[in-house]
Amino acid sequence: MEKKLQQEMRVLLVDETFERAAMLKQALQAAGWRIAAHVSSSADLPGLVAALQPDVIILDNESPDRDTLEHLCVLGRDLPRPVVMFTHDNDSEKMRAAIRAGVSAYVVGAVQQERLHSIMEVAIARFEAFQVMRRNLEKAETQLADRKDIDRAKGILMRQRGWSEGEAYQALRKMAMDKGIKLGDLARQLVAMAELLV
């Protein structure tokens, strides 16, 4: 998530209760946040986020339901955003389910204006930290997959050409550089071709 000034950050507010939403909007605006939109249902949350591109999502409801959590899972996969959930449900299992679904801050009880700024900042910081861990994990998984494919491709070249491991690796590197592609991608292509010819 790119760094923005708080005044530029846009909030999508999801709250089915008009009175509660009005109080929350007032508290957000007083704390310096901009309201991108207020909707009463999370039914099309991924679609709304795609259309509105908010920086933060606030869900204010009595209790997180299964549909909302499913929408949050889709959102976390496709359009990740910091999510703050205000609720009156302190059931620990629902709390865990919400966190697994991508909620950055799960706040039980009435919204207190003086705490709103710090809640939002903590949610954004937790979201950003999670995104860094997620990218690092994806990078590590890609590197591991590349390493396995490169080893398989080296093995194929060693068997077919009678090369040493070093010679096979150098040949792969040269082919990848000549084709302008990543070594792992070239290795996958070579392995796929070898499997077709078996």
C-alpha positions as CSV (number, residue, x, y, z in Angstrom):
1,M,0.0,0.0,0.0
2,E,1.5,3.3,-1.1
3,K,2.1,5.9,1.6
4,K,-0.6,8.6,1.6
5,L,-1.3,11.5,3.8
6,Q,-4.2,10.7,6.1
7,Q,-6.3,13.5,4.5
8,E,-6.0,11.7,1.1
9,M,-7.0,8.3,2.4
10,R,-10.4,7.1,1.4
11,V,-12.6,4.9,3.5
12,L,-15.3,2.5,2.4
13,L,-17.8,2.2,5.2
14,V,-20.1,-0.8,5.4
15,D,-22.8,-0.4,8.0
16,E,-26.4,-1.6,7.8
17,T,-27.6,0.8,10.6
18,F,-28.0,4.4,9.5
19,E,-27.6,6.0,12.9
20,R,-24.5,4.0,13.8
21,A,-23.0,4.8,10.3
22,A,-23.8,8.5,10.7
23,M,-21.9,8.6,14.0
24,L,-19.0,6.7,12.5
25,K,-18.9,9.0,9.5
26,Q,-18.8,12.0,11.7
27,A,-16.0,10.5,13.9
28,L,-14.0,9.6,10.8
29,Q,-14.4,13.0,9.2
30,A,-13.5,14.7,12.5
31,A,-10.3,12.5,12.6
32,G,-9.4,13.6,9.1
33,W,-10.4,10.6,7.0
34,R,-12.4,10.9,3.7
35,I,-15.5,8.7,3.1
36,A,-15.3,7.1,-0.4
37,A,-18.8,5.6,0.1
38,H,-21.2,4.2,2.7
39,V,-23.1,1.0,1.8
40,S,-25.4,-1.0,4.0
41,S,-24.3,-4.4,2.9
42,S,-21.1,-6.3,2.2
43,A,-22.9,-8.3,-0.5
44,D,-20.7,-7.0,-3.4
45,L,-17.7,-6.0,-1.4
46,P,-15.0,-7.1,-3.9
47,G,-17.0,-5.3,-6.7
48,L,-17.3,-2.1,-4.6
49,V,-13.6,-2.1,-3.8
50,A,-12.7,-2.7,-7.4
51,A,-14.9,0.2,-8.5
52,L,-14.1,2.7,-5.6
53,Q,-10.5,1.8,-4.9
54,P,-10.7,2.8,-1.2
55,D,-7.6,2.8,1.0
56,V,-9.2,1.3,4.0
57,I,-12.5,-0.6,4.6
58,I,-14.5,-0.3,7.8
59,L,-17.2,-2.9,8.6
60,D,-19.5,-2.0,11.5
61,N,-21.9,-4.8,12.4
62,E,-23.3,-6.7,15.3
63,S,-21.5,-9.9,14.4
64,P,-19.4,-11.0,11.4
65,D,-21.4,-13.4,9.3
66,R,-20.1,-16.2,7.0
67,D,-20.9,-14.3,3.8
68,T,-19.0,-11.2,4.9
69,L,-16.0,-13.3,5.9
70,E,-16.1,-15.1,2.5
71,H,-16.1,-11.7,0.8
72,L,-13.2,-10.6,2.9
73,C,-11.2,-13.7,1.9
74,V,-11.8,-12.9,-1.8
75,L,-10.9,-9.3,-1.2
76,G,-7.7,-10.4,0.6
77,R,-6.7,-12.5,-2.3
78,D,-7.6,-10.2,-5.2
79,L,-7.7,-6.6,-3.9
80,P,-6.1,-6.6,-0.4
81,R,-6.9,-3.6,1.8
82,P,-6.6,-2.8,5.5
83,V,-10.0,-3.9,7.1
84,V,-11.2,-2.6,10.4
85,M,-14.2,-4.4,11.9
86,F,-16.3,-2.8,14.7
87,T,-18.6,-5.3,16.3
88,H,-20.4,-6.2,19.4
89,D,-19.5,-9.9,19.2
90,N,-16.6,-10.9,21.4
91,D,-16.8,-14.6,20.5
92,S,-13.2,-15.7,20.2
93,E,-13.9,-18.2,17.4
94,K,-15.6,-15.4,15.3
95,M,-12.7,-13.1,16.1
96,R,-10.2,-15.7,14.8
97,A,-12.3,-16.3,11.7
98,A,-12.3,-12.6,11.0
99,I,-8.6,-12.3,11.4
100,R,-8.0,-15.3,9.1
101,A,-10.3,-13.7,6.5
102,G,-8.1,-10.6,6.5
103,V,-9.4,-8.2,9.2
104,S,-6.5,-6.1,10.3
105,A,-8.3,-4.7,13.5
106,Y,-11.2,-6.4,15.3
107,V,-12.7,-3.9,17.8
108,V,-15.4,-5.0,20.2
109,G,-17.8,-2.4,21.5
110,A,-18.9,1.1,20.6
111,V,-16.6,3.3,18.5
112,Q,-14.9,6.0,20.6
113,Q,-13.8,9.0,18.6
114,E,-10.6,9.6,20.5
115,R,-9.5,6.0,19.8
116,L,-10.4,6.0,16.1
117,H,-7.2,7.5,14.7
118,S,-5.0,5.0,16.6
119,I,-7.2,2.0,15.6
120,M,-7.0,3.0,11.9
121,E,-3.2,3.5,12.1
122,V,-2.7,0.2,13.8
123,A,-4.9,-1.6,11.2
124,I,-2.9,0.0,8.4
125,A,0.5,-0.9,10.0
126,R,-0.6,-4.5,10.6
127,F,-1.9,-4.8,7.0
128,E,1.4,-3.5,5.6
129,A,3.4,-5.8,7.8
130,F,1.3,-8.8,6.7
131,Q,1.7,-7.8,3.0
132,V,5.5,-7.7,3.4
133,M,5.4,-11.2,5.0
134,R,3.1,-12.4,2.2
135,R,5.4,-11.1,-0.5
136,N,8.5,-12.6,1.2
137,L,6.7,-16.0,1.4
138,E,5.7,-15.9,-2.2
139,K,9.2,-15.0,-3.2
140,A,10.7,-17.8,-1.2
141,E,8.2,-20.3,-2.7
142,T,9.0,-19.1,-6.2
143,Q,12.7,-19.4,-5.5
144,L,12.3,-23.0,-4.1
145,A,10.2,-24.0,-7.2
146,D,12.8,-22.5,-9.5
147,R,15.6,-24.3,-7.7
148,K,13.8,-27.7,-8.1
149,D,13.0,-27.0,-11.8
150,I,16.6,-25.9,-12.4
151,D,17.9,-29.1,-10.8
152,R,15.6,-31.2,-12.9
153,A,16.6,-29.4,-16.1
154,K,20.3,-29.8,-15.2
155,G,19.7,-33.5,-14.7
156,I,18.1,-33.8,-18.1
157,L,21.0,-32.1,-19.8
158,M,23.6,-34.1,-17.8
159,R,21.9,-37.4,-19.0
160,Q,21.3,-36.3,-22.6
161,R,24.6,-34.5,-23.2
162,G,26.9,-36.2,-20.8
163,W,27.7,-32.9,-19.2
164,S,28.8,-32.2,-15.6
165,E,26.5,-30.4,-13.3
166,G,28.5,-27.2,-13.7
167,E,28.4,-27.5,-17.5
168,A,24.7,-28.1,-17.5
169,Y,24.1,-25.1,-15.3
170,Q,26.2,-22.8,-17.4
171,A,24.4,-24.0,-20.5
172,L,21.0,-23.2,-18.9
173,R,22.2,-19.7,-17.8
174,K,23.5,-18.9,-21.3
175,M,20.2,-20.1,-23.0
176,A,18.1,-18.1,-20.5
177,M,20.3,-15.0,-21.2
178,D,20.1,-15.5,-24.9
179,K,16.3,-15.8,-24.8
180,G,15.9,-13.0,-22.3
181,I,13.9,-15.1,-19.8
182,K,14.4,-16.1,-16.2
183,L,16.4,-19.2,-15.5
184,G,13.5,-20.8,-13.7
185,D,11.2,-20.2,-16.6
186,L,13.6,-21.7,-19.1
187,A,14.1,-24.7,-16.8
188,R,10.3,-25.3,-16.6
189,Q,10.2,-25.2,-20.4
190,L,13.0,-27.7,-20.8
191,V,11.4,-30.0,-18.2
192,A,8.0,-29.8,-20.0
193,M,9.6,-30.6,-23.4
194,A,11.5,-33.5,-21.9
195,E,8.2,-34.9,-20.4
196,L,6.5,-34.6,-23.8
197,L,9.2,-36.6,-25.5
198,V,9.2,-39.4,-23.0
